[in-house]
Amino acid sequence: MGGTQTVKVDLEITEIKNNKFEVKTEMYIGDWYGADWDDLNGKGIKEFAPSLKAFFMLQHYYGYQPFETEIIYQSLDYIIV
Protein backbone atom coordinates (compact mmCIF):
# COMPACT_ATOMS: atom_id res chain seq x y z
CA MET A 1 0.00 0.00 0.00
CA GLY A 2 2.13 2.79 -1.26
CA GLY A 3 0.72 6.23 -1.43
CA THR A 4 1.52 9.83 -1.97
CA GLN A 5 3.30 11.37 0.97
CA THR A 6 3.71 15.09 1.52
CA VAL A 7 5.80 16.64 4.27
CA LYS A 8 6.16 20.39 4.59
CA VAL A 9 7.93 22.19 7.43
CA ASP A 10 7.97 25.95 7.92
CA LEU A 11 10.27 27.52 10.51
CA GLU A 12 10.33 31.19 11.40
CA ILE A 13 13.12 32.19 13.78
CA THR A 14 13.21 35.73 15.17
CA GLU A 15 15.63 37.23 17.67
CA ILE A 16 13.46 39.10 20.16
CA LYS A 17 16.21 40.15 22.60
CA ASN A 18 19.94 39.58 22.85
CA ASN A 19 20.41 35.82 22.66
CA LYS A 20 16.67 35.08 23.00
CA PHE A 21 14.90 33.68 19.96
CA GLU A 22 11.29 32.94 19.12
CA VAL A 23 10.80 29.84 16.96
CA LYS A 24 7.49 29.31 15.17
CA THR A 25 7.09 25.85 13.68
CA GLU A 26 4.35 24.59 11.41
CA MET A 27 4.49 21.07 10.00
CA TYR A 28 2.09 19.40 7.58
CA ILE A 29 2.12 15.67 6.87
CA GLY A 30 -0.30 14.26 4.33
CA ASP A 31 -0.68 10.75 2.99
CA TRP A 32 -3.07 9.00 0.60
CA TYR A 33 -3.72 5.31 1.17
CA GLY A 34 -4.99 3.00 -1.53
CA ALA A 35 -4.67 -0.60 -2.68
CA ASP A 36 -3.22 -1.44 -6.09
CA TRP A 37 -2.34 -4.54 -8.12
CA ASP A 38 1.06 -4.88 -6.44
CA ASP A 39 -0.66 -5.03 -3.05
CA LEU A 40 -2.70 -8.03 -4.19
CA ASN A 41 0.34 -9.89 -5.55
CA GLY A 42 2.88 -9.12 -2.85
CA LYS A 43 3.45 -9.82 0.81
CA GLY A 44 0.50 -7.68 1.88
CA ILE A 45 -2.09 -10.01 0.40
CA LYS A 46 -0.78 -12.92 2.46
CA GLU A 47 -0.99 -11.01 5.75
CA PHE A 48 -4.02 -8.78 5.18
CA ALA A 49 -5.86 -10.59 2.39
CA PRO A 50 -9.50 -9.88 3.29
CA SER A 51 -9.09 -6.17 4.02
CA LEU A 52 -6.78 -5.48 1.05
CA LYS A 53 -9.08 -7.34 -1.33
CA ALA A 54 -12.07 -5.39 -0.05
CA PHE A 55 -10.20 -2.08 -0.27
CA PHE A 56 -9.01 -2.93 -3.79
CA MET A 57 -12.52 -3.87 -4.95
CA LEU A 58 -14.08 -0.71 -3.51
CA GLN A 59 -11.42 1.49 -5.05
CA HIS A 60 -11.13 -0.07 -8.52
CA TYR A 61 -14.61 -1.45 -9.19
CA TYR A 62 -16.96 0.78 -7.19
CA GLY A 63 -15.30 4.18 -7.57
CA TYR A 64 -14.27 4.81 -3.97
CA GLN A 65 -11.27 7.11 -3.57
CA PRO A 66 -8.19 6.28 -1.51
CA PHE A 67 -8.45 7.85 1.92
CA GLU A 68 -6.32 10.75 3.10
CA THR A 69 -4.67 11.30 6.44
CA GLU A 70 -3.49 14.78 7.42
CA ILE A 71 -1.50 15.87 10.44
CA ILE A 72 -0.90 19.55 11.15
CA TYR A 73 1.45 20.47 13.98
CA GLN A 74 2.11 24.01 15.22
CA SER A 75 4.31 25.24 18.04
CA LEU A 76 5.77 28.43 19.42
CA ASP A 77 9.00 28.00 21.39
CA TYR A 78 11.63 30.24 22.89
CA ILE A 79 15.35 29.52 22.90
CA ILE A 80 17.85 31.32 25.12
CA VAL A 81 21.46 30.98 24.04
C-alpha positions as a Markdown table, in Angstrom:
| # | Residue | x | y | z |
|---|---|---|---|---|
| 1 | Met | 0.0 | 0.0 | 0.0 |
| 2 | Gly | 2.1 | 2.8 | -1.3 |
| 3 | Gly | 0.7 | 6.2 | -1.4 |
| 4 | Thr | 1.5 | 9.8 | -2.0 |
| 5 | Gln | 3.3 | 11.4 | 1.0 |
| 6 | Thr | 3.7 | 15.1 | 1.5 |
| 7 | Val | 5.8 | 16.6 | 4.3 |
| 8 | Lys | 6.2 | 20.4 | 4.6 |
| 9 | Val | 7.9 | 22.2 | 7.4 |
| 10 | Asp | 8.0 | 25.9 | 7.9 |
| 11 | Leu | 10.3 | 27.5 | 10.5 |
| 12 | Glu | 10.3 | 31.2 | 11.4 |
| 13 | Ile | 13.1 | 32.2 | 13.8 |
| 14 | Thr | 13.2 | 35.7 | 15.2 |
| 15 | Glu | 15.6 | 37.2 | 17.7 |
| 16 | Ile | 13.5 | 39.1 | 20.2 |
| 17 | Lys | 16.2 | 40.1 | 22.6 |
| 18 | Asn | 19.9 | 39.6 | 22.9 |
| 19 | Asn | 20.4 | 35.8 | 22.7 |
| 20 | Lys | 16.7 | 35.1 | 23.0 |
| 21 | Phe | 14.9 | 33.7 | 20.0 |
| 22 | Glu | 11.3 | 32.9 | 19.1 |
| 23 | Val | 10.8 | 29.8 | 17.0 |
| 24 | Lys | 7.5 | 29.3 | 15.2 |
| 25 | Thr | 7.1 | 25.9 | 13.7 |
| 26 | Glu | 4.4 | 24.6 | 11.4 |
| 27 | Met | 4.5 | 21.1 | 10.0 |
| 28 | Tyr | 2.1 | 19.4 | 7.6 |
| 29 | Ile | 2.1 | 15.7 | 6.9 |
| 30 | Gly | -0.3 | 14.3 | 4.3 |
| 31 | Asp | -0.7 | 10.8 | 3.0 |
| 32 | Trp | -3.1 | 9.0 | 0.6 |
| 33 | Tyr | -3.7 | 5.3 | 1.2 |
| 34 | Gly | -5.0 | 3.0 | -1.5 |
| 35 | Ala | -4.7 | -0.6 | -2.7 |
| 36 | Asp | -3.2 | -1.4 | -6.1 |
| 37 | Trp | -2.3 | -4.5 | -8.1 |
| 38 | Asp | 1.1 | -4.9 | -6.4 |
| 39 | Asp | -0.7 | -5.0 | -3.0 |
| 40 | Leu | -2.7 | -8.0 | -4.2 |
| 41 | Asn | 0.3 | -9.9 | -5.6 |
| 42 | Gly | 2.9 | -9.1 | -2.9 |
| 43 | Lys | 3.4 | -9.8 | 0.8 |
| 44 | Gly | 0.5 | -7.7 | 1.9 |
| 45 | Ile | -2.1 | -10.0 | 0.4 |
| 46 | Lys | -0.8 | -12.9 | 2.5 |
| 47 | Glu | -1.0 | -11.0 | 5.8 |
| 48 | Phe | -4.0 | -8.8 | 5.2 |
| 49 | Ala | -5.9 | -10.6 | 2.4 |
| 50 | Pro | -9.5 | -9.9 | 3.3 |
| 51 | Ser | -9.1 | -6.2 | 4.0 |
| 52 | Leu | -6.8 | -5.5 | 1.1 |
| 53 | Lys | -9.1 | -7.3 | -1.3 |
| 54 | Ala | -12.1 | -5.4 | -0.1 |
| 55 | Phe | -10.2 | -2.1 | -0.3 |
| 56 | Phe | -9.0 | -2.9 | -3.8 |
| 57 | Met | -12.5 | -3.9 | -5.0 |
| 58 | Leu | -14.1 | -0.7 | -3.5 |
| 59 | Gln | -11.4 | 1.5 | -5.0 |
| 60 | His | -11.1 | -0.1 | -8.5 |
| 61 | Tyr | -14.6 | -1.5 | -9.2 |
| 62 | Tyr | -17.0 | 0.8 | -7.2 |
| 63 | Gly | -15.3 | 4.2 | -7.6 |
| 64 | Tyr | -14.3 | 4.8 | -4.0 |
| 65 | Gln | -11.3 | 7.1 | -3.6 |
| 66 | Pro | -8.2 | 6.3 | -1.5 |
| 67 | Phe | -8.5 | 7.9 | 1.9 |
| 68 | Glu | -6.3 | 10.7 | 3.1 |
| 69 | Thr | -4.7 | 11.3 | 6.4 |
| 70 | Glu | -3.5 | 14.8 | 7.4 |
| 71 | Ile | -1.5 | 15.9 | 10.4 |
| 72 | Ile | -0.9 | 19.6 | 11.1 |
| 73 | Tyr | 1.5 | 20.5 | 14.0 |
| 74 | Gln | 2.1 | 24.0 | 15.2 |
| 75 | Ser | 4.3 | 25.2 | 18.0 |
| 76 | Leu | 5.8 | 28.4 | 19.4 |
| 77 | Asp | 9.0 | 28.0 | 21.4 |
| 78 | Tyr | 11.6 | 30.2 | 22.9 |
| 79 | Ile | 15.3 | 29.5 | 22.9 |
| 80 | Ile | 17.9 | 31.3 | 25.1 |
| 81 | Val | 21.5 | 31.0 | 24.0 |
